[in-house]
Amino acid sequence: MTSSHRWAQAVPLLAVLGSVVALGIGTSFAKQLFPLVGSLGTTALRVGFSACWLLLIWRPWRWALSKADALSLVRYGMALGCMNLMFYQSLRTIPFGVAVAIEFSGPMAVAFFTSRQRIDYLWLAFAVVGLGLLLPLGHDIATLNPEGVMFGLGAAICWAAYILFGKKVGHLHAGHSVALGLTMAAITVVPFGVWHAGSALLKPEILLYGLGVAAVSSAIPISLEMVALQRLTPAAFGVMASMEPAVAALMGVLVLDEHLTGLQWLAILLVMSAAAGSAATAKPETHRGPADEIVQ
């Protein structure tokens, strides 16, 4: 095998890894805005500037849009916006890696409920045990903030809705649907940020920081994902993307000084195994569409 062939095989894997790492870095730095503009203000900056970046990159006005597709994009974008809103609300009180692991229950639920394969019961068992170790149940209620967990579960429900609504616009170009979907998401969440943070959002240093966070967590990941999706099957892409909870937990340790217990690391590993296994064995229609990872 020549070095050029090895490099060609490595490129899509490195692209997915780069996408997941960029998301983790972007979200970790976004959380540092919480003391300045709160989680709602941070969501407004992240989603608002992400929409601006993707509008500039994809220029979706180049494509025609039917009324039916426009309505589908409204639902798709609102689900995306609410998911971001709840995810950042969960980050106020629970660690980054834990929040991502809980949120992953949304796409996994969609995969499980749309499949009839026996192997999925194994992945379901992994996910249930993993979430059981994470959720504040019984005597362990003090280990995680219940409000943060509820927001994480709310984000998971919105992620599931986002996937289902996304199927309605799956025939559109990925850049077209994601750019317009994020624009609708921005319209949904920015008013909450303005209401909460007010004029603090207009400080030049805050705007510049938010612009950078949006670039790292949107423009870079979506570009890398497009490279990967051209060379990987949906199953392989899904398996690679299942690294996200571990990368998020690691970024939480390195950037946010968050520390997890051994059981929480085990839970994240179980959720990752469930996500990877589900992606590897699911039928093509149960996979998330291109660029779905940019939504966090």
C-alpha positions in Angstrom: 0.0 0.0 0.0 1.5 3.3 -1.1 1.8 6.3 1.3 -0.6 8.3 -1.0 -3.2 5.5 -0.6 -2.8 5.4 3.1 -3.2 9.2 3.2 -6.4 9.0 1.1 -7.8 6.5 3.6 -6.8 8.6 6.6 -8.2 11.9 5.3 -11.9 11.2 6.0 -11.2 9.8 9.5 -9.0 12.8 10.3 -11.8 15.1 9.0 -14.4 13.6 11.3 -12.0 13.7 14.2 -11.2 17.4 13.4 -14.9 18.2 13.2 -15.6 16.6 16.6 -12.6 18.3 18.2 -13.5 21.7 16.7 -17.1 21.3 18.1 -15.7 20.4 21.5 -13.3 23.4 21.5 -16.0 25.8 20.3 -18.5 24.7 22.9 -15.9 24.7 25.7 -14.9 28.3 24.9 -18.6 29.3 24.5 -19.2 28.2 28.1 -16.7 30.7 29.2 -19.1 33.4 28.1 -21.7 32.3 30.7 -20.5 34.7 33.4 -20.7 37.6 31.0 -23.9 37.1 29.1 -25.4 34.0 30.6 -26.3 30.7 28.8 -29.1 32.4 26.8 -26.9 35.2 25.6 -24.2 32.7 24.7 -26.7 30.6 22.7 -27.8 33.8 20.9 -24.3 34.6 19.9 -23.3 31.1 18.9 -26.4 30.4 16.8 -26.7 33.9 15.4 -23.2 34.1 14.2 -23.2 30.5 13.0 -26.2 31.3 10.8 -24.3 34.3 9.5 -21.2 32.2 8.7 -23.2 29.5 6.9 -25.3 32.1 4.9 -22.0 33.6 3.7 -20.5 30.2 2.9 -23.6 28.6 1.2 -25.6 31.6 -0.1 -28.9 29.6 0.0 -30.8 32.2 -1.9 -29.2 30.6 -5.0 -31.7 27.7 -4.8 -35.4 27.8 -5.3 -37.6 26.9 -2.3 -41.2 25.6 -2.4 -43.8 26.6 0.2 -43.9 23.1 1.5 -40.1 23.0 1.9 -40.1 26.4 3.6 -42.6 25.2 6.2 -40.5 22.1 6.8 -37.5 24.3 7.2 -39.3 26.4 9.8 -40.0 23.3 11.9 -36.5 22.0 11.4 -34.9 25.3 12.4 -37.1 25.8 15.5 -36.2 22.3 16.7 -32.5 23.1 16.1 -32.8 26.4 18.0 -34.6 24.9 21.0 -32.1 22.1 21.1 -29.2 24.6 21.3 -31.1 26.6 23.9 -31.7 23.7 26.2 -28.2 22.2 25.7 -26.5 25.5 26.8 -29.0 25.7 29.7 -27.8 22.2 30.8 -24.2 23.3 30.6 -24.8 25.8 33.3 -25.0 23.1 36.0 -23.6 19.8 34.6 -20.3 18.9 33.0 -19.9 19.2 29.2 -19.2 15.5 28.6 -22.2 14.4 30.7 -24.5 16.9 28.9 -23.4 15.6 25.5 -23.9 12.0 26.6 -27.4 12.7 27.8 -28.2 14.6 24.7 -27.1 11.6 22.6 -30.1 9.7 23.8 -32.2 11.7 21.3 -30.7 10.4 18.0 -30.2 7.0 19.5 -34.0 6.9 20.4 -34.8 7.7 16.8 -32.5 4.9 15.5 -33.9 2.4 17.9 -37.6 3.2 17.2 -37.1 3.2 13.4 -35.3 -0.2 13.4 -36.5 -3.7 14.0 -33.1 -5.4 14.3 -32.5 -7.6 17.3 -29.0 -6.2 17.7 -30.5 -2.9 18.6 -31.7 -4.3 21.9 -28.0 -4.6 22.9 -27.3 -1.0 22.0 -30.4 0.0 23.9 -29.2 -1.9 26.9 -25.8 -0.1 26.7 -27.6 3.3 26.4 -30.0 2.6 29.3 -27.2 1.5 31.6 -25.1 4.5 30.6 -27.9 7.0 31.2 -28.9 5.2 34.4 -25.4 5.9 35.7 -25.6 9.6 34.7 -29.1 10.5 35.8 -29.6 11.7 39.4 -31.7 8.8 40.6 -32.2 7.4 44.1 -29.3 7.9 46.5 -27.1 9.5 43.8 -29.4 12.5 43.3 -26.7 14.8 44.6 -24.2 13.8 41.9 -25.7 15.8 39.2 -28.0 18.9 39.2 -31.5 17.7 38.4 -32.3 20.9 36.5 -29.3 20.5 34.3 -30.2 16.9 33.6 -33.8 17.9 32.6 -32.5 20.5 30.2 -30.2 17.8 28.8 -33.1 15.5 28.2 -35.0 18.4 26.7 -32.2 18.9 24.3 -32.2 15.2 23.5 -36.0 15.4 22.6 -35.3 18.4 20.4 -32.5 16.6 18.7 -34.8 13.7 17.9 -37.4 16.2 16.5 -34.6 17.9 14.5 -33.7 14.6 12.9 -37.3 13.7 12.1 -38.0 17.2 10.7 -34.7 17.0 8.8 -35.9 14.0 6.9 -38.6 16.3 5.3 -35.8 18.5 3.8 -33.4 15.7 3.1 -33.8 16.1 -0.6 -32.4 19.7 -0.4 -28.7 20.4 -0.7 -27.1 20.1 2.8 -25.7 23.6 2.6 -29.1 24.9 1.6 -31.1 23.2 4.4 -28.5 23.8 7.1 -27.9 27.5 6.4 -31.7 28.2 6.3 -32.3 25.9 9.3 -29.7 27.7 11.4 -31.2 31.1 10.3 -34.6 30.0 11.6 -32.9 28.7 14.7 -31.3 32.1 15.2 -34.7 33.8 14.8 -36.0 31.4 17.5 -33.2 31.9 20.1 -31.8 35.4 19.6 -34.8 37.1 21.3 -34.2 35.0 24.5 -30.5 36.1 24.5 -31.4 39.8 24.0 -34.0 39.6 26.7 -31.5 38.1 29.2 -28.2 39.8 28.3 -29.4 43.0 26.8 -26.8 45.5 25.7 -24.0 43.2 27.0 -24.2 41.4 23.8 -23.1 44.5 21.9 -19.8 44.9 23.6 -17.1 44.6 20.9 -15.0 42.0 22.8 -18.2 39.8 23.3 -19.1 40.1 19.7 -15.6 39.2 18.5 -15.5 36.2 20.9 -18.9 35.0 19.8 -17.9 35.3 16.2 -14.8 33.2 16.8 -16.8 30.5 18.7 -19.3 30.3 15.9 -16.6 29.9 13.3 -14.9 27.1 15.3 -18.1 25.3 16.1 -19.9 25.7 12.8 -17.9 26.8 9.7 -14.9 24.5 10.4 -16.9 21.3 11.4 -19.3 21.5 8.5 -16.5 21.9 6.0 -14.6 18.9 7.5 -17.8 16.9 7.6 -18.5 17.5 3.9 -15.0 16.1 3.2 -15.7 13.0 5.3 -19.2 12.4 3.9 -17.8 12.3 0.4 -15.5 9.4 1.3 -17.2 7.5 4.2 -20.4 5.5 4.4 -23.1 6.9 6.7 -22.4 4.0 9.1 -18.7 4.7 9.3 -19.4 8.4 9.7 -21.8 7.6 12.6 -19.3 5.4 14.3 -16.6 8.1 14.1 -19.0 10.8 15.3 -19.8 8.7 18.4 -16.5 9.9 19.8 -18.2 13.2 20.6 -19.1 12.6 24.3 -15.6 11.5 25.1 -14.1 14.5 23.3 -16.5 16.7 25.1 -15.6 15.2 28.5 -11.9 15.6 27.6 -12.4 19.3 26.6 -14.2 19.8 29.8 -11.2 18.6 31.8 -8.6 20.5 29.7 -10.5 23.8 29.1 -13.1 24.1 31.8 -11.4 22.3 34.7 -14.4 19.9 35.0 -13.7 16.5 36.6 -15.8 13.4 36.3 -16.1 10.4 38.5 -15.1 6.9 37.4 -18.8 5.9 37.0 -19.4 9.0 34.9 -16.6 8.0 32.5 -17.9 4.5 32.4 -21.4 5.9 31.6 -20.0 8.0 28.8 -18.2 5.0 27.4 -21.4 3.0 27.4 -23.3 5.7 25.6 -20.5 6.0 23.0 -20.6 2.2 22.5 -24.4 2.4 22.0 -24.1 5.2 19.5 -21.3 3.5 17.6 -23.0 0.2 17.5 -26.3 1.7 16.5 -24.6 3.7 13.7 -22.7 0.6 12.5 -25.8 -1.7 12.3 -28.6 0.7 11.5 -30.3 0.9 8.2 -29.3 3.9 6.1 -32.5 5.9 6.6 -32.0 5.9 10.4 -28.7 7.8 10.2 -28.5 11.5 10.7 -28.1 13.7 7.7 -25.0 15.6 6.6 -23.7 18.3 8.9 -25.9 17.3 11.8 -23.0 17.6 14.2 -22.8 21.3 13.8 -25.9 21.8 15.9 -24.2 21.8 19.3 
